[in-house]
Amino acid sequence: MKIIINVWSKIGILLFIILQISCYKDKGSYDISEINKVSVLKNGSDTIKINQFDTLKVQTLVEQSLEPNSENLAYKWSVYLSNPPITGLIDEVLSESKDLNVQFWLRPDSYTLLYTVTDQKTGVSTFKKYLLQVGSKLSEGWLLISENASGESDIDLLHPDGYSIKNLLSTANPNLTIPRKLHTARVLTTMFGGSQDIFLLGESESVRVKYTDFTKINMGSDWFVEKPREIKPEEFNYNMLGANTFYIDNGKIYSNQIDFRFGVPVSGEYKLSKYFISAQSSDAGIFYDEMAKKFVNYGNKQFRQFSVVANAPFEMGNVGLDVMFGGVAPLSQYSFLMKDEQQVPYVLRIHSAGLAVSKHKVDNASKLFQASAAAFSGLYFHIYYGVGNELYLLDVANNTSKLVYTFPTNINVTSMRMKQTRSSFVGFPDNNRTLAVGTYDGQEGRVYVFSINNIGEFVESTYTRLYEGLNKPISLEYKNKK
């Protein structure tokens, strides 16, 4: 019993002490100090545009709520990609000065420029972000393969601002033997849009160059695990995701790459046209076998024959026509301008799923068999083609053609290209709305750029830009900004 009484008495004393503590009023004296606040004030635009290798200058306004000077502050300017790829991340410190004044050497792209101001006494940092858009005089424009009077090839860049940068390939590579008879330039975007690849195809050799400065990466003969006996480059393309390669060389298809090199082509007796449509995201596509004169379904390094489909406009596996030109069409389709043995022209349209869509006779198209170049619209079922000094618009469905522009009498159309995106990661506000046409009068090359209106004709019936003083235009390809 005494033990129980003692326990309760101790509990009572403890409760009394707690009660007294809870009623105690803190009468101490405390000083509350205001922390120094650092502010970075807006000084100009938050978007900065420069070219690679330009001097990047940013002047800042920094205020403090308490400190009379800036001796307590530390500064840092850092930059990183706004949309970083899976690999090749960039995170660079550019400067540790209050104001930025450095030469910017990183590749053309969109960056976040981060300004960090740290109060070294408190350790508190303040941040300011800028959008930094880095371009290049070489980052965007029409790539023109041209040929001089001696038959030597080179590359010019026709900038959207109207000026030309000539002889890029020879200037960037003074010791390079440029492949003879360059005929095709391809600007391709890799998977996830992380980089840009440029391939220049010639008569029997090719060259791959850096998209930033056009210096050589390697030659086409380096693209093979085992070099073929004969090299005849015809087409190089990626699918829309940039995940698979399709290379046509001497009618054979190479698509299996090992350490960025091709193995053996798909075996068999065939000769593929350079005009084809690939699958969006796999190693597959629809090709035309010029030897057997039929379409073949390619996938997983082999060809599959198309079966006969009832009520189809034509039989995919039994076409019997010769290809003249080919190009994209609306609705994930592709058009082939073809002719039969009696020289009757047709336009056959197929879908990327391997379906025959339509077959149109186009025998009312004026001077079609004399066409020196053609470009296919991905917006309308139209084909633009050049004959001598004339440009025609072919309305495929209605079997009619219209003269849409006439150049001076001594000028001949030598090349033509529609501005069209080749990648799921590249978009143009004027996609399928801009047509570039190369001409030559025997001494001077010119490139005319036309804007296309809502009925497929040229805005104000004339060109919107003209590049003069060029060599003979051979081929055109638009290089998207990178």
C-alpha positions as CSV (number, residue, x, y, z in Angstrom):
1,M,0.0,0.0,0.0
2,K,2.8,2.4,0.9
3,I,4.4,1.7,-2.6
4,I,1.2,2.8,-4.4
5,I,0.9,6.0,-2.3
6,N,4.6,6.9,-3.1
7,V,4.0,6.4,-6.8
8,W,0.9,8.6,-6.9
9,S,2.7,11.3,-4.9
10,K,5.5,11.4,-7.4
11,I,3.1,11.6,-10.3
12,G,1.4,14.5,-8.6
13,I,4.7,16.4,-8.1
14,L,5.5,15.8,-11.8
15,L,2.2,17.2,-13.0
16,F,2.6,20.3,-10.8
17,I,6.0,21.0,-12.4
18,I,4.6,20.6,-15.9
19,L,1.7,23.0,-15.0
20,Q,4.1,25.6,-13.8
21,I,6.3,25.3,-16.9
22,S,3.3,25.7,-19.1
23,C,2.3,28.9,-17.3
24,Y,5.8,30.4,-17.5
25,K,6.0,33.6,-19.6
26,D,9.2,34.1,-21.5
27,K,10.3,37.7,-20.7
28,G,13.6,37.4,-22.6
29,S,14.8,40.0,-25.1
30,Y,15.5,38.8,-28.7
31,D,16.7,40.8,-31.8
32,I,15.1,39.8,-35.1
33,S,17.5,40.7,-38.1
34,E,16.2,41.2,-41.7
35,I,18.1,39.1,-44.2
36,N,19.7,40.7,-47.2
37,K,17.6,40.2,-50.3
38,V,19.2,40.1,-53.8
39,S,17.2,40.9,-56.9
40,V,18.1,40.6,-60.5
41,L,16.1,43.3,-62.4
42,K,15.0,42.9,-66.0
43,N,17.4,44.6,-68.4
44,G,16.3,44.0,-72.0
45,S,14.7,40.9,-73.5
46,D,14.6,37.5,-71.9
47,T,15.2,36.0,-75.4
48,I,18.7,36.4,-76.8
49,K,19.6,35.5,-80.4
50,I,23.2,35.1,-81.6
51,N,25.2,33.1,-84.1
52,Q,27.8,30.5,-83.2
53,F,31.2,32.1,-82.4
54,D,29.6,35.5,-81.9
55,T,30.3,37.4,-78.6
56,L,27.5,36.8,-76.1
57,K,27.0,40.0,-74.1
58,V,24.5,40.5,-71.3
59,Q,24.5,43.4,-68.9
60,T,22.7,43.0,-65.6
61,L,21.1,45.1,-62.9
62,V,21.5,43.6,-59.4
63,E,20.0,45.2,-56.3
64,Q,20.4,44.3,-52.6
65,S,18.1,45.3,-49.8
66,L,20.8,45.8,-47.1
67,E,24.4,45.6,-48.5
68,P,25.9,48.9,-49.7
69,N,28.2,47.2,-52.3
70,S,28.5,43.9,-54.2
71,E,31.7,42.5,-52.5
72,N,29.6,39.9,-50.8
73,L,28.1,38.5,-54.1
74,A,29.3,35.7,-56.4
75,Y,28.2,35.3,-59.9
76,K,27.8,32.3,-62.3
77,W,26.6,32.1,-65.9
78,S,25.7,28.6,-67.0
79,V,24.1,27.1,-70.1
80,Y,22.3,23.9,-71.0
81,L,20.1,22.6,-73.8
82,S,16.4,23.6,-73.6
83,N,15.4,20.2,-75.1
84,P,18.3,17.9,-74.2
85,P,18.6,14.6,-76.1
86,I,19.0,11.3,-74.4
87,T,22.8,11.5,-75.0
88,G,25.1,14.4,-75.5
89,L,23.9,16.5,-72.6
90,I,25.4,20.0,-72.3
91,D,25.9,21.9,-69.0
92,E,28.6,24.5,-69.3
93,V,29.7,27.3,-67.0
94,L,30.5,30.3,-69.3
95,S,31.6,32.9,-66.8
96,E,31.8,34.0,-63.2
97,S,31.6,37.7,-63.8
98,K,28.7,40.0,-63.0
99,D,28.1,40.8,-66.7
100,L,28.5,38.3,-69.5
101,N,31.0,38.9,-72.3
102,V,32.3,35.7,-73.9
103,Q,32.6,34.1,-77.3
104,F,29.9,31.4,-77.6
105,W,31.4,28.3,-79.1
106,L,28.7,25.6,-78.5
107,R,26.8,24.2,-81.5
108,P,23.7,26.0,-82.9
109,D,20.6,25.1,-80.9
110,S,18.2,26.4,-78.3
111,Y,19.6,26.8,-74.8
112,T,18.6,28.0,-71.3
113,L,21.1,30.6,-70.1
114,L,21.0,30.6,-66.3
115,Y,22.4,33.6,-64.3
116,T,23.0,32.8,-60.6
117,V,23.8,35.4,-58.0
118,T,24.8,34.1,-54.5
119,D,25.1,36.1,-51.3
120,Q,28.2,34.6,-49.8
121,K,27.3,35.7,-46.3
122,T,23.9,34.0,-46.2
123,G,24.5,31.3,-48.9
124,V,21.2,32.3,-50.5
125,S,21.1,32.3,-54.3
126,T,18.9,34.3,-56.8
127,F,18.3,33.0,-60.3
128,K,17.4,34.6,-63.7
129,K,16.7,32.6,-66.8
130,Y,17.1,33.6,-70.5
131,L,16.2,31.8,-73.7
132,L,19.3,31.6,-75.8
133,Q,18.8,30.8,-79.5
134,V,22.1,30.1,-81.2
135,G,22.2,30.0,-85.0
136,S,24.8,30.0,-87.6
137,K,25.4,31.6,-91.0
138,L,25.5,27.9,-92.1
139,S,22.6,26.7,-89.9
140,E,19.7,27.1,-92.4
141,G,19.0,27.6,-96.0
142,W,18.8,25.8,-99.4
143,L,21.8,23.6,-100.0
144,L,22.7,23.8,-103.7
145,I,24.8,21.3,-105.5
146,S,26.3,23.3,-108.3
147,E,28.7,22.5,-111.1
148,N,31.3,24.9,-112.6
149,A,32.3,25.2,-116.3
150,S,35.0,22.5,-115.8
151,G,32.4,20.1,-114.5
152,E,33.6,20.3,-110.9
153,S,31.0,20.0,-108.1
154,D,30.7,22.1,-104.9
155,I,28.0,23.1,-102.4
156,D,26.5,26.6,-101.8
157,L,24.2,27.6,-99.1
158,L,21.4,30.0,-100.0
159,H,20.4,31.7,-96.8
160,P,16.8,32.7,-96.1
161,D,18.0,36.4,-95.7
162,G,18.9,36.4,-99.3
163,Y,22.7,36.0,-99.4
164,S,24.7,33.1,-100.7
165,I,27.7,31.3,-99.2
166,K,29.5,29.7,-102.1
167,N,31.9,26.7,-102.4
168,L,31.3,25.5,-98.8
169,L,32.7,22.0,-99.4
170,S,36.0,23.1,-100.9
171,T,36.5,26.0,-98.5
172,A,35.8,23.8,-95.4
173,N,37.9,20.9,-96.8
174,P,40.9,22.3,-98.8
175,N,42.5,18.9,-99.1
176,L,39.4,17.0,-100.0
177,T,39.0,15.4,-103.4
178,I,35.3,16.2,-104.0
179,P,33.4,13.3,-105.4
180,R,32.7,13.6,-109.2
181,K,29.3,14.5,-110.4
182,L,27.6,15.2,-107.0
183,H,23.9,14.8,-107.7
184,T,22.0,14.6,-104.3
185,A,22.3,16.3,-101.0
186,R,20.4,14.8,-98.0
187,V,19.9,16.7,-94.7
188,L,18.5,14.1,-92.2
189,T,17.5,14.4,-88.6
190,T,18.5,11.6,-86.2
191,M,16.2,9.9,-83.7
192,F,14.7,12.2,-81.1
193,G,15.9,15.2,-83.1
194,G,19.3,15.2,-81.4
195,S,21.5,15.8,-84.4
196,Q,21.6,16.5,-88.1
197,D,23.4,14.4,-90.7
198,I,24.4,15.6,-94.1
199,F,25.2,13.2,-97.0
200,L,26.4,14.3,-100.4
201,L,26.1,11.6,-103.1
202,G,28.2,11.5,-106.3
203,E,28.6,9.4,-109.3
204,S,30.8,6.8,-107.7
205,E,31.7,8.2,-104.3
206,S,30.0,10.2,-101.5
207,V,31.0,12.2,-98.5
208,R,29.4,12.9,-95.1
209,V,30.0,16.3,-93.5
210,K,29.3,18.0,-90.2
211,Y,26.2,20.1,-90.2
212,T,27.9,22.9,-88.2
213,D,30.9,23.7,-90.5
214,F,30.7,21.2,-93.4
215,T,34.0,19.6,-92.7
216,K,34.3,16.0,-93.8
217,I,33.4,13.2,-91.4
218,N,34.0,10.3,-93.8
219,M,33.7,9.1,-97.4
220,G,31.0,6.9,-98.8
221,S,33.5,4.1,-99.4
222,D,34.0,4.1,-95.5
223,W,30.3,3.2,-95.0
224,F,30.7,-0.5,-95.7
225,V,32.0,-3.4,-93.6
226,E,33.1,-4.8,-96.9
227,K,33.4,-2.4,-99.8
228,P,31.4,-3.4,-102.9
229,R,33.1,-3.9,-106.3
230,E,31.1,-1.0,-107.8
231,I,29.7,2.0,-105.9
232,K,26.9,4.0,-107.4
233,P,25.1,6.0,-104.8
234,E,21.5,6.8,-105.7
235,E,19.5,7.7,-102.5
236,F,20.1,8.0,-98.8
237,N,17.2,8.5,-96.4
238,Y,16.0,7.9,-92.8
239,N,12.5,7.1,-91.7
240,M,10.4,9.8,-90.0
241,L,11.8,8.9,-86.6
242,G,15.4,8.9,-87.8
243,A,15.8,5.5,-86.3
244,N,16.5,3.5,-89.5
245,T,18.6,4.1,-92.6
246,F,17.7,3.3,-96.3
247,Y,20.6,3.6,-98.7
248,I,20.1,2.7,-102.4
249,D,23.4,2.0,-104.2
250,N,23.4,0.6,-107.8
251,G,19.8,-0.5,-107.3
252,K,20.5,-2.5,-104.2
253,I,19.2,-1.6,-100.7
254,Y,21.4,-1.4,-97.6
255,S,19.7,-0.8,-94.3
256,N,21.6,-2.9,-91.7
257,Q,24.3,-0.8,-90.0
258,I,27.1,-2.1,-87.8
259,D,29.0,0.6,-86.1
260,F,27.6,3.1,-88.6
261,R,28.7,0.8,-91.5
262,F,26.6,-1.2,-93.8
263,G,26.7,-5.0,-94.1
264,V,25.8,-6.8,-97.3
265,P,22.7,-5.6,-99.3
266,V,19.6,-7.6,-99.4
267,S,20.3,-10.5,-101.8
268,G,18.4,-11.3,-105.0
269,E,17.9,-10.2,-108.6
270,Y,16.4,-6.8,-108.4
271,K,17.0,-3.1,-109.2
272,L,15.2,-0.6,-106.9
273,S,14.1,2.8,-108.0
274,K,15.5,5.7,-105.9
275,Y,11.9,6.8,-105.3
276,F,10.3,5.0,-102.3
277,I,8.2,5.5,-99.2
278,S,9.5,4.2,-95.9
279,A,7.7,3.2,-92.7
280,Q,7.5,5.9,-90.1
281,S,9.3,4.1,-87.3
282,S,10.7,0.7,-88.5
283,D,13.1,-0.8,-91.0
284,A,10.5,-1.2,-93.6
285,G,9.1,0.5,-96.7
286,I,7.5,0.2,-100.2
287,F,9.9,0.1,-103.1
288,Y,9.6,-0.3,-106.8
289,D,11.7,-3.0,-108.6
290,E,12.6,-1.5,-112.0
291,M,13.8,-4.9,-113.2
292,A,10.5,-6.8,-112.5
293,K,8.4,-3.6,-112.9
294,K,6.4,-4.2,-109.7
295,F,6.2,-2.9,-106.1
296,V,7.8,-4.9,-103.3
297,N,7.2,-4.8,-99.6
298,Y,10.5,-4.5,-97.7
299,G,10.9,-5.3,-94.0
300,N,13.4,-7.1,-91.8
301,K,16.0,-7.3,-94.5
302,Q,13.8,-9.2,-97.0
303,F,11.2,-8.6,-99.7
304,R,7.7,-9.9,-99.5
305,Q,5.4,-10.0,-102.5
306,F,2.1,-8.2,-102.6
307,S,-1.0,-10.3,-102.9
308,V,-3.8,-9.6,-105.3
309,V,-6.5,-7.3,-103.9
310,A,-10.0,-7.4,-105.4
311,N,-11.2,-4.1,-106.9
312,A,-7.8,-2.4,-106.4
313,P,-7.0,0.4,-108.9
314,F,-3.9,-1.6,-109.9
315,E,-2.0,-4.7,-108.9
316,M,1.0,-3.8,-106.7
317,G,2.8,-7.0,-107.7
318,N,2.2,-6.5,-111.4
319,V,2.6,-2.9,-112.6
320,G,4.6,-3.1,-115.8
321,L,5.5,0.6,-116.0
322,D,8.7,2.6,-116.0
323,V,9.4,5.3,-113.3
324,M,10.0,8.9,-114.4
325,F,9.8,10.7,-111.1
326,G,8.4,10.2,-107.6
327,G,7.5,12.1,-104.5
328,V,5.3,12.5,-101.4
329,A,1.5,12.9,-101.6
330,P,-1.0,14.0,-98.9
331,L,-2.4,11.5,-96.3
332,S,0.8,9.4,-95.8
333,Q,0.8,8.6,-99.5
334,Y,3.4,8.6,-102.3
335,S,3.1,9.2,-106.0
336,F,4.9,7.8,-108.9
337,L,4.9,9.4,-112.3
338,M,5.3,6.5,-114.7
339,K,4.9,5.5,-118.4
340,D,3.9,2.4,-120.3
341,E,5.5,0.9,-123.4
342,Q,3.3,3.1,-125.6
343,Q,4.7,6.2,-123.8
344,V,1.4,6.9,-122.1
345,P,1.9,8.6,-118.7
346,Y,0.2,7.6,-115.5
347,V,0.4,8.7,-111.8
348,L,0.2,5.8,-109.4
349,R,-0.5,6.5,-105.8
350,I,0.2,4.1,-102.9
351,H,-0.2,4.3,-99.2
352,S,2.6,3.7,-96.7
353,A,0.6,0.7,-95.4
354,G,1.2,-1.0,-98.8
355,L,-2.1,-0.3,-100.4
356,A,-2.8,0.7,-104.0
357,V,-4.7,4.0,-103.8
358,S,-5.3,5.3,-107.4
359,K,-4.1,5.2,-111.0
360,H,-4.6,8.3,-113.1
361,K,-3.8,8.7,-116.8
362,V,-2.2,12.1,-117.3
363,D,-1.9,12.2,-121.1
364,N,-3.3,15.8,-121.3
365,A,-0.3,17.2,-119.4
366,S,1.6,19.5,-121.8
367,K,5.2,18.6,-122.6
368,L,5.4,16.1,-119.7
369,F,7.9,13.8,-121.3
370,Q,10.3,16.7,-121.9
371,A,10.4,17.5,-118.1
372,S,13.9,18.1,-116.8
373,A,12.9,18.2,-113.1
374,A,9.8,17.7,-111.0
375,A,8.5,18.3,-107.5
376,F,5.5,16.6,-105.8
377,S,3.2,18.4,-103.4
378,G,2.5,16.9,-100.0
379,L,-0.5,19.3,-99.6
380,Y,-2.4,18.7,-102.9
381,F,-2.4,16.0,-105.5
382,H,-0.2,18.2,-107.7
383,I,3.1,17.8,-109.5
384,Y,5.3,20.8,-110.6
385,Y,7.6,20.2,-113.5
386,G,10.0,22.2,-115.6
387,V,10.4,22.1,-119.4
388,G,13.0,24.5,-120.9
389,N,12.1,27.9,-119.5
390,E,8.6,27.0,-118.4
391,L,7.1,25.8,-115.2
392,Y,3.9,23.7,-115.2
393,L,1.4,22.6,-112.6
394,L,-0.1,19.2,-113.1
395,D,-3.5,18.5,-111.5
396,V,-3.3,14.7,-111.3
397,A,-7.0,13.9,-110.5
398,N,-8.3,16.1,-113.4
399,N,-5.6,15.2,-115.9
400,T,-4.9,18.8,-116.7
401,S,-1.7,20.9,-116.6
402,K,-1.3,24.7,-116.4
403,L,1.6,27.0,-117.3
404,V,2.3,28.8,-114.0
405,Y,5.6,30.7,-114.8
406,T,7.8,31.5,-117.7
407,F,11.4,32.4,-117.3
408,P,13.4,34.5,-119.9
409,T,13.9,32.6,-123.2
410,N,17.6,31.8,-122.7
411,I,17.0,30.1,-119.3
412,N,16.5,26.4,-118.7
413,V,15.2,24.6,-115.6
414,T,17.8,22.3,-114.3
415,S,16.6,21.3,-110.8
416,M,13.6,21.7,-108.5
417,R,12.8,21.0,-104.9
418,M,9.8,21.4,-102.6
419,K,10.4,22.5,-99.0
420,Q,9.2,19.4,-97.1
421,T,10.0,18.1,-93.7
422,R,11.6,14.6,-93.6
423,S,11.4,14.1,-89.8
424,S,8.8,13.8,-87.1
425,F,11.0,16.3,-85.1
426,V,11.3,19.0,-87.8
427,G,8.4,21.4,-88.7
428,F,8.2,24.2,-91.2
429,P,5.6,26.9,-91.1
430,D,5.7,26.9,-94.9
431,N,5.9,23.1,-95.3
432,N,4.8,22.2,-98.9
433,R,4.3,25.9,-99.5
434,T,7.7,26.8,-100.9
435,L,9.3,25.7,-104.1
436,A,12.9,26.3,-105.2
437,V,13.8,26.1,-108.9
438,G,17.3,26.1,-110.2
439,T,18.0,27.5,-113.7
440,Y,21.0,27.9,-116.0
441,D,21.5,30.0,-119.1
442,G,24.9,28.5,-120.1
443,Q,26.9,31.0,-118.1
444,E,25.1,31.9,-114.9
445,G,23.0,29.8,-112.5
446,R,20.0,31.2,-110.6
447,V,17.6,29.9,-108.0
448,Y,14.1,31.2,-107.9
449,V,12.0,30.6,-104.7
450,F,8.2,30.6,-105.1
451,S,5.5,30.7,-102.4
452,I,2.5,28.5,-103.0
453,N,-1.1,29.7,-102.4
454,N,-4.2,27.8,-101.3
455,I,-5.0,26.5,-104.8
456,G,-1.4,25.3,-105.5
457,E,-0.4,28.3,-107.7
458,F,2.3,30.9,-107.0
459,V,1.5,33.9,-104.8
460,E,1.1,37.0,-107.0
461,S,2.1,34.7,-110.0
462,T,5.8,35.3,-109.4
463,Y,8.8,34.4,-107.3
464,T,9.5,35.8,-103.8
465,R,13.3,35.5,-103.8
466,L,16.0,35.2,-106.4
467,Y,19.6,34.0,-105.9
468,E,22.0,35.0,-108.7
469,G,25.6,34.6,-109.7
470,L,25.7,30.9,-109.2
471,N,27.2,28.0,-111.1
472,K,24.9,25.5,-112.8
473,P,22.3,24.2,-110.3
474,I,22.3,20.4,-110.1
475,S,20.2,19.6,-107.0
476,L,18.5,21.5,-104.1
477,E,17.7,20.4,-100.5
478,Y,16.5,22.5,-97.6
479,K,18.7,22.5,-94.5
480,N,16.5,23.1,-91.5
481,K,17.8,25.3,-88.7
482,K,20.1,23.4,-86.4
